[in-house]
Amino acid sequence: MMTSKELAKGIVRAVLILAGLALLLFVLSKISTVIIYLFISIVVSLIGKPISNFLKKRLKFKNTLAVVTTLLFFIGLIVSFVMMFVPLILSQSENLSLLDTNSIEKNFNSILLQTNTYLLNHNIDLLSLAEKSNMTSKLNFNFLPTILNSVFSIISNFGMGLVSVAFISFFLMKDSVQFEYLFKRIIPDEHEEKILASIDKTNYLLSRYFGGLLLQLFIVFILYFIVLLIFGVKSAFTIALICAILNIIPYIGPLIGTILAVFLTMMGLLGTDFKTEILPTTLYVLIGFTIVQAIDNNISQPIIFSNSIKSHPLEIFLITLISGFLFGITGMILAIPSYTVLKVIAKEFLPSNKIVRMLTKDI
């Protein structure tokens, strides 16, 4: 039988543990920005490690020079991206009606009326269906200024974030040996070999994964851009780039990107004939984006991701889907790298387990 003293100690211990967890969550919420910077820095260091190693081994660069050159390369890419992307957004903002919600709503209603007129000739009354479903009353474009304010807020903090990430990434890459030595001193001796092996394999696989992800986004961007150029869509570069970035969100991102591309294509063709210009061009863009997604889903993704993280495409799909149900969009984005880490750890610490052996046979 448990005595009252033991029960009291158990309750006190549980309360202290809960209080500690609450304090930890509170602290994490307060330093969430720093955690994000740290996570991005780890990703940058993983992607930059092969470049830095190439500079050191092939071009005989010193360690510090190789790291600085790698970071300057990344910063140059980002600056080039901003110089190309932001002025284009600003110059096309009037055409895309990004800053005028009244204009967006007016243009949307115009598109809706033209679509309904076309469908009436085929005995389909779109407006009646929309009114019956109460869809039109639920459409509200006033959320756009809020989104844009958030975007501009992010851009305003971009400089500080860039400096912070560059600073952290520099030391993660430059002093990786010292960090590894310090880590060895902390971990228990009986598990040192397995933990270090897990870290090495994780670094290797995640470096390949993030490199593969960049390659996949670049391929999708090029294909989107070609589709939009072929059909003469305004702001083709901007639309293709936004839709390619949305591809980071597995499965949902491409769908959102396609809807966005269709919407912006129709908005860019306002004032032209609906039947001969707006409708066919929009359908061609939709078909083109669908073909790009078919290529990406059946060729690019399986080849790149299966080879980079040594996982079956069905395995990746199921893990991403489960993570999406449990943790939302963030879970979907982090599903593959997190699953890769867990697989590596399981292989090192549970090598005799049949399920682990089956899932990690190629690692």
Backbone torsions as a table, in degrees:
resi	resn	phi	psi	omega
1	MET	NA	139.2	178.7
2	MET	-80.9	128.2	179.8
3	THR	-77.4	163.7	180.0
4	SER	-63.8	-31.8	179.5
5	LYS	-67.6	-43.6	178.9
6	GLU	-65.6	-39.4	178.2
7	LEU	-62.9	-42.2	179.0
8	ALA	-63.2	-41.4	178.3
9	LYS	-63.3	-40.2	178.8
10	GLY	-63.1	-41.9	179.3
11	ILE	-65.6	-43.9	178.7
12	VAL	-61.0	-43.6	179.8
13	ARG	-61.8	-44.0	-179.9
14	ALA	-63.8	-41.6	179.1
15	VAL	-63.4	-42.1	179.3
16	LEU	-64.5	-40.1	178.9
17	ILE	-63.8	-45.9	178.7
18	LEU	-63.2	-40.4	178.1
19	ALA	-64.6	-39.8	177.6
20	GLY	-63.6	-42.3	177.9
21	LEU	-64.7	-41.6	178.6
22	ALA	-62.9	-42.0	177.8
23	LEU	-64.1	-40.5	179.0
24	LEU	-62.8	-45.3	179.1
25	LEU	-63.6	-38.3	178.2
26	PHE	-63.9	-44.8	179.7
27	VAL	-64.3	-42.9	179.4
28	LEU	-61.9	-38.8	178.6
29	SER	-65.4	-33.4	-179.3
30	LYS	-74.9	-28.9	-178.5
31	ILE	-110.0	25.6	-177.1
32	SER	-59.2	-36.4	179.6
33	THR	-63.2	-42.5	178.4
34	VAL	-63.5	-39.7	178.9
35	ILE	-63.1	-40.9	177.8
36	ILE	-62.8	-44.6	177.6
37	TYR	-59.3	-41.8	-179.3
38	LEU	-65.1	-42.9	179.6
39	PHE	-62.6	-45.9	178.8
40	ILE	-62.3	-39.0	179.6
41	SER	-64.1	-39.2	177.5
42	ILE	-63.5	-42.6	178.2
43	VAL	-62.3	-45.3	179.4
44	VAL	-60.9	-43.5	-179.5
45	SER	-66.1	-35.6	177.6
46	LEU	-67.3	-41.8	178.2
47	ILE	-70.3	-37.6	-176.1
48	GLY	-78.7	-19.0	-177.0
49	LYS	-57.4	-46.9	177.8
50	PRO	-61.3	-36.6	178.6
51	ILE	-66.4	-45.4	179.1
52	SER	-61.9	-42.6	178.5
53	ASN	-63.7	-38.3	177.6
54	PHE	-62.0	-44.9	-179.8
55	LEU	-63.4	-37.0	-178.9
56	LYS	-74.8	-41.4	-174.9
57	LYS	-82.8	-44.1	-174.8
58	ARG	-88.1	-41.8	-176.4
59	LEU	-101.2	1.6	175.1
60	LYS	61.0	33.8	175.8
61	PHE	-72.6	148.1	169.6
62	LYS	-68.9	159.4	-174.3
63	ASN	-57.3	-50.1	-177.9
64	THR	-63.2	-43.3	-179.8
65	LEU	-63.7	-40.1	179.2
66	ALA	-63.3	-42.3	179.9
67	VAL	-66.5	-46.0	179.4
68	VAL	-61.1	-43.4	179.3
69	THR	-62.1	-41.6	178.7
70	THR	-62.7	-45.6	179.9
71	LEU	-66.6	-38.6	176.9
72	LEU	-63.2	-34.9	176.9
73	PHE	-63.2	-46.0	178.5
74	PHE	-64.3	-44.4	179.9
75	ILE	-62.6	-39.2	177.3
76	GLY	-61.3	-40.7	177.2
77	LEU	-63.3	-43.3	-178.4
78	ILE	-65.8	-45.4	-179.7
79	VAL	-63.0	-41.8	178.1
80	SER	-62.0	-41.0	178.5
81	PHE	-61.3	-46.2	-178.0
82	VAL	-65.8	-43.6	-178.4
83	MET	-64.9	-30.1	179.5
84	MET	-84.4	-38.5	-168.7
85	PHE	-83.9	-49.6	-175.4
86	VAL	-63.9	-48.8	178.3
87	PRO	-60.2	-34.5	179.0
88	LEU	-66.4	-41.4	176.5
89	ILE	-60.5	-45.4	-177.3
90	LEU	-66.6	-39.9	-178.9
91	SER	-70.4	-27.4	-178.4
92	GLN	-101.6	4.5	-175.6
93	SER	-62.5	-32.7	179.7
94	GLU	-68.7	-42.5	179.6
95	ASN	-66.3	-38.5	-177.4
96	LEU	-84.0	-7.3	179.0
97	SER	53.8	44.2	-175.4
98	LEU	-76.6	-25.5	-171.7
99	LEU	-105.5	-3.8	-176.0
100	ASP	-119.7	99.6	-176.4
101	THR	-68.1	-32.2	177.4
102	ASN	-64.2	-39.4	178.4
103	SER	-66.3	-40.4	178.3
104	ILE	-60.9	-45.9	-177.2
105	GLU	-66.0	-40.7	179.2
106	LYS	-63.9	-45.7	-179.8
107	ASN	-65.4	-38.3	178.8
108	PHE	-63.4	-44.1	178.7
109	ASN	-64.0	-35.7	177.7
110	SER	-63.5	-45.0	177.8
111	ILE	-61.6	-41.3	-178.2
112	LEU	-63.3	-42.5	179.6
113	LEU	-65.6	-41.5	179.5
114	GLN	-65.9	-39.6	178.0
115	THR	-64.2	-41.8	-179.6
116	ASN	-65.1	-40.3	178.4
117	THR	-60.4	-42.3	179.6
118	TYR	-65.6	-42.6	-177.3
119	LEU	-71.9	-27.5	177.5
120	LEU	-60.7	-32.1	177.6
121	ASN	-67.3	-15.7	177.8
122	HIS	-112.5	23.5	175.1
123	ASN	62.8	34.3	176.3
124	ILE	-124.2	118.0	-179.9
125	ASP	-100.1	94.4	-175.6
126	LEU	-65.9	-41.1	-177.4
127	LEU	-65.1	-38.1	178.3
128	SER	-64.1	-40.3	178.1
129	LEU	-64.9	-39.2	-179.4
130	ALA	-67.4	-40.0	179.8
131	GLU	-67.8	-39.5	178.9
132	LYS	-63.1	-36.7	-179.7
133	SER	-86.3	-0.7	179.7
134	ASN	61.5	29.0	-175.6
135	MET	-72.7	-41.5	-174.6
136	THR	-64.6	-32.8	-179.3
137	SER	-71.7	-19.1	-177.9
138	LYS	-91.0	-11.0	-179.3
139	LEU	-77.4	124.5	-179.4
140	ASN	-144.9	120.1	-175.5
141	PHE	-97.1	7.5	-178.5
142	ASN	-71.5	-8.6	178.2
143	PHE	-74.4	-17.5	-174.9
144	LEU	-63.4	-43.5	177.2
145	PRO	-58.7	-37.1	178.7
146	THR	-62.3	-44.5	178.7
147	ILE	-62.5	-44.8	-178.6
148	LEU	-64.9	-39.2	176.9
149	ASN	-61.0	-39.5	178.2
150	SER	-64.3	-41.8	179.7
151	VAL	-62.7	-46.3	-179.8
152	PHE	-65.2	-33.3	176.9
153	SER	-65.0	-41.5	177.5
154	ILE	-62.7	-43.8	-179.7
155	ILE	-63.4	-37.1	-179.0
156	SER	-65.7	-28.5	178.8
157	ASN	-93.6	4.5	-174.7
158	PHE	-63.0	-40.8	-177.6
159	GLY	-61.3	-47.6	179.6
160	MET	-63.9	-40.2	178.9
161	GLY	-63.8	-41.4	-179.7
162	LEU	-63.1	-45.0	178.9
163	VAL	-63.5	-43.4	-179.0
164	SER	-62.9	-47.1	-179.6
165	VAL	-63.9	-42.5	179.1
166	ALA	-62.6	-41.6	-179.4
167	PHE	-63.6	-49.2	-179.0
168	ILE	-65.2	-44.1	-178.8
169	SER	-61.6	-37.7	180.0
170	PHE	-57.9	-48.5	-177.4
171	PHE	-75.2	-31.4	176.2
172	LEU	-63.1	-37.6	-179.7
173	MET	-82.5	-42.2	-175.6
174	LYS	-69.3	-43.3	-173.8
175	ASP	-107.5	31.2	-178.7
176	SER	-59.5	-35.7	179.9
177	VAL	-66.2	-43.2	179.3
178	GLN	-65.1	-40.3	177.6
179	PHE	-63.4	-39.2	178.8
180	GLU	-65.5	-40.5	178.7
181	TYR	-64.4	-43.6	179.0
182	LEU	-63.5	-39.7	180.0
183	PHE	-65.2	-37.5	178.6
184	LYS	-62.3	-34.4	-179.4
185	ARG	-70.6	-26.1	-175.2
186	ILE	-86.4	-42.0	-172.6
187	ILE	-71.5	151.7	178.8
188	PRO	-61.9	140.8	-177.0
189	ASP	-62.0	-36.1	-175.9
190	GLU	-68.6	-19.9	179.7
191	HIS	-112.5	6.4	-173.0
192	GLU	-58.8	-47.7	-175.5
193	GLU	-62.4	-45.2	-178.8
194	LYS	-66.8	-41.7	-179.1
195	ILE	-64.9	-43.8	179.9
196	LEU	-66.3	-37.6	176.6
197	ALA	-64.6	-39.0	177.7
198	SER	-62.8	-42.4	-179.4
199	ILE	-64.3	-43.6	179.7
200	ASP	-61.8	-46.6	-179.7
201	LYS	-66.5	-38.2	178.9
202	THR	-63.6	-46.0	178.0
203	ASN	-58.6	-43.3	-178.6
204	TYR	-64.1	-48.7	-176.8
205	LEU	-69.2	-40.6	-179.8
206	LEU	-69.9	-34.1	175.3
207	SER	-60.9	-44.0	177.6
208	ARG	-66.0	-38.6	-178.5
209	TYR	-64.8	-50.7	-177.4
210	PHE	-67.6	-34.4	173.8
211	GLY	-64.2	-42.1	177.4
212	GLY	-64.7	-37.1	179.2
213	LEU	-64.1	-43.7	177.4
214	LEU	-62.0	-41.6	178.8
215	LEU	-63.5	-41.6	179.9
216	GLN	-63.6	-45.4	179.7
217	LEU	-62.8	-37.9	179.3
218	PHE	-65.3	-43.4	179.2
219	ILE	-62.3	-45.9	180.0
220	VAL	-62.6	-42.7	179.1
221	PHE	-59.4	-46.7	-179.6
222	ILE	-60.8	-44.7	-179.2
223	LEU	-65.9	-43.5	176.4
224	TYR	-59.1	-45.9	-177.5
225	PHE	-60.7	-42.3	179.1
226	ILE	-63.4	-44.3	179.1
227	VAL	-59.0	-47.5	-177.2
228	LEU	-68.1	-35.5	178.3
229	LEU	-68.1	-40.8	-179.0
230	ILE	-57.7	-39.4	-176.4
231	PHE	-98.5	11.9	172.1
232	GLY	64.2	36.3	-179.9
233	VAL	-76.9	134.6	178.1
234	LYS	-66.1	148.0	178.8
235	SER	56.0	42.6	-176.6
236	ALA	-59.2	-41.7	-177.9
237	PHE	-62.4	-47.9	-178.1
238	THR	-61.8	-48.1	-178.3
239	ILE	-63.1	-44.5	-179.6
240	ALA	-62.4	-40.2	-178.6
241	LEU	-68.0	-44.2	179.2
242	ILE	-61.9	-44.9	-178.7
243	CYS	-66.8	-35.1	177.8
244	ALA	-67.4	-41.1	178.4
245	ILE	-64.2	-37.9	177.5
246	LEU	-62.3	-20.7	179.4
247	ASN	-65.2	-13.6	176.4
248	ILE	-61.2	-32.8	177.3
249	ILE	-80.4	111.1	-175.6
250	PRO	-61.0	136.3	171.7
251	TYR	67.2	-49.1	-180.0
252	ILE	-78.3	-40.2	-178.0
253	GLY	-55.4	-49.6	178.6
254	PRO	-60.0	-36.8	178.4
255	LEU	-65.2	-45.8	177.6
256	ILE	-61.5	-41.9	179.8
257	GLY	-61.9	-41.2	179.6
258	THR	-65.5	-44.4	177.8
259	ILE	-61.5	-42.9	179.4
260	LEU	-62.9	-43.6	-180.0
261	ALA	-62.6	-42.0	178.6
262	VAL	-62.9	-46.0	-179.1
263	PHE	-61.7	-47.9	-177.9
264	LEU	-68.7	-32.3	176.2
265	THR	-63.0	-45.0	178.7
266	MET	-65.6	-40.2	179.4
267	MET	-63.9	-37.7	-179.1
268	GLY	-71.2	-17.7	-178.6
269	LEU	-101.9	9.4	179.0
270	LEU	-57.6	137.7	-178.7
271	GLY	99.4	-15.5	177.3
272	THR	-95.0	171.1	-179.0
273	ASP	-68.1	132.1	-176.2
274	PHE	-66.5	-46.6	-172.7
275	LYS	-72.0	-37.5	-175.0
276	THR	-97.1	-17.9	-176.4
277	GLU	-119.0	-61.9	-172.3
278	ILE	-64.6	-51.9	-175.3
279	LEU	-64.1	-51.8	-178.5
280	PRO	-64.2	-41.3	-179.7
281	THR	-62.6	-42.8	179.6
282	THR	-63.7	-42.3	178.3
283	LEU	-64.2	-40.1	178.9
284	TYR	-64.0	-42.0	178.0
285	VAL	-63.1	-44.3	178.5
286	LEU	-59.6	-45.0	178.8
287	ILE	-64.8	-42.7	179.9
288	GLY	-61.5	-44.5	178.9
289	PHE	-65.5	-36.6	178.0
290	THR	-64.0	-40.6	177.9
291	ILE	-65.2	-42.2	178.2
292	VAL	-59.8	-43.6	179.2
293	GLN	-65.1	-36.4	177.0
294	ALA	-63.4	-41.8	177.6
295	ILE	-64.3	-44.2	-178.1
296	ASP	-65.5	-44.9	-176.2
297	ASN	-71.1	-32.8	-173.7
298	ASN	-102.7	-15.6	-178.3
299	ILE	-123.4	-62.3	-173.4
300	SER	-62.3	-57.0	-175.8
301	GLN	-60.8	-51.2	-179.1
302	PRO	-58.5	-41.9	-177.8
303	ILE	-69.1	-49.3	-175.2
304	ILE	-68.0	-52.1	-174.4
305	PHE	-74.3	-39.7	179.9
306	SER	-63.5	-38.4	179.7
307	ASN	-76.1	-31.2	-175.0
308	SER	-80.1	-39.4	-176.7
309	ILE	-115.6	6.2	174.1
310	LYS	57.3	45.3	178.1
311	SER	-128.4	147.8	178.9
312	HIS	-70.9	143.9	179.0
313	PRO	-54.5	-39.2	178.9
314	LEU	-65.7	-37.5	177.4
315	GLU	-61.2	-45.0	179.3
316	ILE	-63.6	-42.7	-179.5
317	PHE	-61.3	-47.5	-177.0
318	LEU	-65.4	-43.1	-180.0
319	ILE	-64.1	-42.1	178.8
320	THR	-64.2	-42.1	-179.4
321	LEU	-63.9	-46.1	179.9
322	ILE	-63.2	-43.2	178.9
323	SER	-62.9	-36.1	178.2
324	GLY	-64.8	-42.0	178.3
325	PHE	-65.9	-36.9	-175.6
326	LEU	-82.3	-41.9	-170.0
327	PHE	-125.8	7.8	177.1
328	GLY	76.3	-156.2	-175.6
329	ILE	-64.0	-39.7	178.0
330	THR	-58.9	-41.7	177.6
331	GLY	-62.5	-37.9	178.9
332	MET	-65.6	-39.4	-179.5
333	ILE	-68.1	-40.2	-175.9
334	LEU	-91.2	-0.9	-173.1
335	ALA	-60.4	-50.7	-173.3
336	ILE	-67.0	-50.0	178.2
337	PRO	-62.4	-38.1	179.4
338	SER	-65.9	-42.6	179.4
339	TYR	-63.9	-37.4	178.5
340	THR	-62.8	-43.5	178.0
341	VAL	-61.1	-45.3	-179.8
342	LEU	-63.2	-37.7	178.8
343	LYS	-64.1	-43.0	-179.5
344	VAL	-63.9	-45.0	179.5
345	ILE	-62.6	-43.8	179.8
346	ALA	-62.2	-38.7	-179.7
347	LYS	-64.8	-36.3	-178.1
348	GLU	-77.4	-38.5	-172.7
349	PHE	-99.7	-19.1	178.8
350	LEU	-130.5	55.5	-174.3
351	PRO	-67.9	-21.5	-176.9
352	SER	-88.8	-10.5	179.8
353	ASN	-68.6	132.2	-175.2
354	LYS	-63.4	-43.2	-179.4
355	ILE	-65.3	-43.2	178.7
356	VAL	-62.7	-43.1	178.8
357	ARG	-60.4	-40.2	-178.4
358	MET	-68.2	-41.1	-176.8
359	LEU	-77.9	-24.2	-174.2
360	THR	-113.8	18.5	-174.4
361	LYS	-64.3	-26.0	-177.9
362	ASP	-94.8	-4.0	-179.4
363	ILE	-82.2	NA	NA
